[in-house]
């Protein structure tokens, strides 16, 4: 059974936190439209000497969603989530945990490492902790360290995607875990959301389609590239972060590299705090999952969510007639 905070969503969808792309505008639009919006804490980057931008973002999100709820008591906004990159190179982690705890962030998403103290901080302020994983071994470790739920990042997902089929990954996790399970991997339509549930997931985890929205903090060329590309335009490489990720081939060519002949990089080169001589993911090399063939235009997030909801309802009705 899902915890109360993940129940009563308009459709069973959590928008994934996308580096650089996800900010307050997108999160607020997603939540108002009835799905969980999220952003990485590291996206809130202030200049030296300025107060933490993360505090300003959380204040804005809380205030705008509160105003929406007061004006729309019959259609309240969905909760939001903040993603913490739990990696040794993230020098801001301790500070960002304290801020999220103080602002009582309702949903915490952790990536690139399972840390009991982060889960404890989420629980202490009344939140829940979801951890993203790419295989069953990491899934078990995450639950052992106190995560409440899992995000299964399967083949075809944007960003740091795993190599496993969603069928295999969900199947193995469901053999031992009956808690909250989200599925990520090329989910871009309401039909795919229902398919994720049929496989055994509770909710779909959707990122790439929201790059091509008016509220996304992405260059216009990036948004248009999402619209014009399909699954064949996605390249998997470890070069840019040290961990295997999925990227748009046209952006790799634009950086002067051959997407068909990329070097490999070791996980030890991953760095969320320092500079690099390589083209940077995600500011120069643009990430995306394989599901973008379903994205036909740049549009407001609310319109995209309306379409997801309509497709989801239609798919449920069709299945019921079988």
C-alpha positions in Angstrom: 0.0 0.0 0.0 1.2 3.5 -0.9 1.9 5.9 1.9 -0.8 8.6 2.2 1.4 11.3 0.5 1.5 9.3 -2.7 -2.2 8.5 -2.8 -4.9 10.6 -4.4 -2.7 11.9 -7.3 -4.5 12.8 -10.4 -2.6 10.0 -12.2 0.1 7.7 -10.7 3.0 9.8 -11.9 6.1 11.3 -10.3 8.1 13.7 -12.4 11.7 12.9 -12.2 14.2 15.5 -11.1 16.3 16.6 -14.1 19.7 18.3 -13.6 19.5 22.0 -14.7 16.1 21.5 -16.3 13.9 21.1 -13.2 13.3 24.3 -11.3 10.4 26.0 -9.3 8.4 26.9 -12.4 8.3 23.3 -13.7 7.7 21.8 -10.2 4.9 24.2 -9.4 3.2 23.5 -12.8 3.5 19.7 -12.3 2.1 19.8 -8.8 -0.8 22.1 -9.7 -1.7 19.7 -12.6 -1.9 16.8 -10.2 1.4 14.9 -10.3 4.5 15.0 -8.0 7.0 17.6 -9.2 10.6 17.3 -8.3 14.0 19.0 -8.7 17.6 18.2 -7.7 18.8 20.3 -4.7 22.0 21.0 -6.7 20.0 22.9 -9.3 19.6 25.8 -6.8 23.0 27.4 -7.2 23.7 30.8 -5.7 26.7 32.9 -6.2 29.4 33.1 -3.6 28.3 35.2 -0.7 24.6 35.0 -1.4 22.1 33.2 0.8 21.2 29.6 -0.2 19.0 29.7 -3.3 17.5 26.3 -2.2 15.8 28.2 0.7 14.2 30.7 -1.7 13.1 27.9 -4.0 11.4 25.9 -1.2 9.8 29.1 0.1 8.4 29.9 -3.3 7.1 26.4 -4.0 5.4 26.1 -0.6 3.8 29.5 -0.9 2.5 29.0 -4.4 1.1 25.6 -3.8 -0.5 26.8 -0.6 -2.2 29.6 -2.5 -3.4 27.2 -5.1 -4.8 24.9 -2.5 -6.7 27.7 -0.8 -8.2 28.7 -4.1 -8.9 25.2 -5.3 -9.9 23.1 -2.3 -11.6 20.5 -4.5 -8.4 20.1 -6.7 -5.4 20.5 -4.4 -1.9 20.4 -5.7 0.2 17.2 -5.5 3.2 17.2 -3.1 6.7 17.9 -4.3 10.0 16.2 -4.0 13.7 17.2 -3.7 16.4 15.0 -5.0 19.7 14.7 -3.1 22.8 13.5 -5.0 24.3 11.3 -2.3 27.9 11.1 -3.7 31.1 12.0 -2.0 31.8 14.8 -4.5 28.7 16.6 -3.5 30.1 19.1 -0.9 26.7 20.7 -0.4 25.0 17.5 0.8 25.0 18.2 4.5 23.9 21.8 4.1 21.1 20.8 1.7 19.9 18.1 4.0 19.6 20.6 6.9 17.6 23.0 4.7 15.2 20.3 3.4 14.7 19.1 7.0 14.0 22.6 8.2 11.5 23.2 5.4 9.9 19.8 6.0 10.2 18.6 2.4 7.5 15.9 2.0 9.3 13.6 -0.4 13.1 13.0 -0.6 14.6 11.3 -3.6 18.2 10.0 -3.2 20.6 9.0 -6.0 24.1 7.6 -6.4 24.4 6.2 -2.9 22.1 5.0 -0.1 22.8 6.9 3.2 20.9 6.0 6.4 21.4 9.6 7.7 19.6 11.1 4.8 16.7 8.7 5.2 16.6 9.5 8.9 16.5 13.2 8.2 13.5 12.7 5.9 11.7 10.7 8.5 12.4 13.1 11.2 10.6 16.0 9.4 7.7 13.8 8.5 8.8 13.0 5.0 9.4 9.8 3.0 12.5 8.7 1.3 12.7 7.1 -2.2 15.9 5.8 -3.6 16.7 5.2 -7.3 18.4 1.9 -8.2 19.4 0.1 -11.4 19.4 -3.5 -10.1 18.0 -5.8 -7.4 21.2 -5.8 -5.3 21.1 -2.0 -5.0 17.4 -2.2 -4.2 18.0 -4.5 -1.2 20.8 -2.3 0.1 18.6 0.8 -0.1 15.8 -0.7 1.9 18.2 -2.1 4.4 19.5 1.5 4.9 16.1 2.9 5.6 14.6 4.0 2.3 10.8 3.8 2.2 10.4 3.1 -1.5 12.4 2.4 -4.6 12.7 3.9 -8.1 13.6 1.3 -10.6 15.6 3.0 -13.3 15.4 0.6 -16.2 16.8 0.5 -19.7 15.7 3.4 -21.9 15.5 6.0 -19.1 17.1 9.4 -19.4 20.1 10.3 -17.3 22.0 7.6 -15.5 19.8 4.7 -16.8 20.3 1.1 -15.9 20.8 -1.7 -18.4 18.0 -4.0 -17.3 14.6 -4.6 -18.9 11.8 -3.1 -16.8 10.1 -6.5 -16.9 13.1 -8.2 -15.3 13.9 -5.4 -12.8 10.3 -5.0 -11.4 9.8 -8.7 -11.4 12.9 -9.4 -9.2 12.1 -6.5 -6.8 8.5 -7.6 -6.3 9.6 -11.1 -5.2 10.6 -9.6 -1.9 9.4 -6.0 -1.7 5.8 -4.9 -1.4 6.4 -1.2 -0.6 6.3 1.8 -2.9 7.9 1.1 -6.3 8.3 3.6 -9.1 9.4 2.6 -12.6 11.5 4.8 -14.9 12.4 4.0 -18.5 10.9 5.5 -21.7 7.5 6.2 -20.1 6.0 9.0 -22.1 2.3 8.2 -22.6 -0.7 7.4 -20.4 -0.7 3.9 -21.8 2.9 3.4 -20.7 1.9 4.6 -17.2 -0.8 1.9 -17.0 1.7 -0.7 -18.4 4.1 0.1 -15.6 1.3 -0.6 -13.1 0.4 -3.8 -14.9 4.0 -4.9 -14.5 3.9 -4.4 -10.7 5.0 -0.8 -10.2 2.8 1.6 -8.2 3.7 4.8 -10.1 5.5 5.9 -13.2 8.6 8.1 -13.0 8.7 10.4 -16.1 11.4 12.9 -17.0 12.3 13.5 -20.7 8.9 14.6 -22.0 8.9 17.5 -19.5 12.1 18.9 -21.0 9.9 20.0 -24.0 7.7 22.2 -21.8 7.5 25.9 -21.6 8.4 25.9 -17.8 11.5 23.7 -18.2 14.8 25.5 -17.6 16.3 24.2 -20.9 17.5 26.1 -24.0 15.1 26.3 -26.8 17.3 24.2 -29.0 17.3 21.5 -26.4 13.5 21.5 -26.2 13.3 21.4 -30.0 15.8 18.5 -30.2 13.5 16.5 -27.9 10.6 17.1 -30.3 12.5 16.2 -33.4 14.3 13.1 -32.0 13.3 9.5 -31.3 14.7 6.4 -29.7 17.3 6.0 -32.4 18.8 9.3 -31.5 19.7 8.2 -28.0 23.3 7.3 -27.2 24.5 5.5 -24.1 27.9 6.6 -22.8 29.9 6.8 -19.6 32.3 9.5 -21.0 30.6 12.6 -19.6 30.0 11.6 -15.9 31.8 8.4 -15.3 28.5 6.5 -15.1 26.5 5.1 -18.0 23.9 7.6 -19.2 21.6 8.3 -22.1 22.2 11.4 -24.3 20.9 13.0 -27.5 23.3 12.2 -30.3 22.8 15.6 -32.1 24.1 17.4 -28.9 27.1 15.2 -28.9 27.9 16.0 -32.5 27.4 19.7 -31.8 30.1 19.4 -29.1 32.5 18.2 -31.8 32.4 14.5 -30.8 31.4 11.4 -32.7 28.5 9.7 -30.9 29.5 6.4 -32.6 33.0 6.5 -31.2 33.1 7.7 -27.6 35.7 6.9 -25.1 34.7 5.2 -21.8 35.2 6.8 -18.4 35.6 5.3 -15.0 33.2 5.9 -12.1 36.1 7.5 -10.2 35.9 10.5 -12.5 32.4 11.4 -11.4 32.4 14.9 -9.8 29.4 17.0 -8.8 31.6 19.8 -7.3 34.6 20.5 -9.6 35.4 21.5 -13.1 36.1 19.2 -16.0 37.8 19.6 -19.4 35.2 17.4 -21.0 31.9 18.7 -22.5 29.5 18.9 -19.5 26.4 16.8 -19.0 23.9 18.3 -18.9 24.6 21.8 -20.0 26.5 20.9 -23.3 25.6 17.2 -23.7 21.9 16.9 -23.4 20.3 13.9 -21.7 17.2 12.2 -22.7 15.4 8.8 -22.4 14.2 6.7 -25.3 10.5 7.6 -25.0 10.7 11.0 -26.7 9.2 9.7 -30.0 5.9 10.4 -28.3 6.7 14.1 -27.8 5.4 16.2 -30.7 5.6 19.8 -29.5 6.9 22.1 -26.8 3.9 22.9 -24.7 2.9 23.9 -21.1 3.4 21.1 -18.5 -0.3 21.2 -17.7 -1.2 20.4 -21.2 1.2 17.4 -21.3 -0.2 16.1 -18.0 -3.8 16.6 -19.3 -2.8 14.4 -22.3 -1.2 11.8 -20.0 -4.4 11.7 -17.9 -6.6 11.3 -20.9 -4.5 8.5 -22.4 -4.3 6.7 -19.0 -8.1 6.8 -18.7 -8.6 5.6 -22.3 -6.1 2.7 -21.8 -7.9 1.6 -18.6 -11.2 1.6 -20.3 -9.9 -0.4 -23.2 -8.3 -3.0 -20.9 -11.6 -3.3 -19.0 -13.3 -4.2 -22.2 -11.0 -7.1 -23.0 
